[in-house]
Amino acid sequence: MNKIIVIIGGGICAVSAIKAIREVDVDVEICLIEEESFHPYYRIKLSKKIFDDINDSNMLLQKKEWYEEKRVKLYSKKKVVKIDL
């Protein structure tokens, strides 16, 4: 049976969880589901960057390629409304 880990929400905790999972298991399937249209980003930086140039390099938690390298299936613009274990 294939194990799948599903992470709901794309914040700092999600990225930290992916890092921790990959340290102990490089083969398990990881799916990240988030409602945002963007890759996980620093939400707390939004107010500090309001007058600065906001771009991927200074806002993303990890580069887009990082998710591919860590073999994470990223589902953006998806709202989780129910969990059926």
C-alpha angles and dihedrals in degrees: 000000000000116000118224125189115202119198117194116206130028105236135118091285091057093053091045090051091051091051092049093046093050091051090064103025124029095175106050114108113246123197121187116198119191136166094219121096092225137066112268110293140180103275093184090059092061095084092043093049096044092112097033131080106277114209140149095266095061100032109040119094089217133003114267090248090059091071090053092047090051089045095237118161104220119203110189127185090028122129117205109218101163139019119210109188 
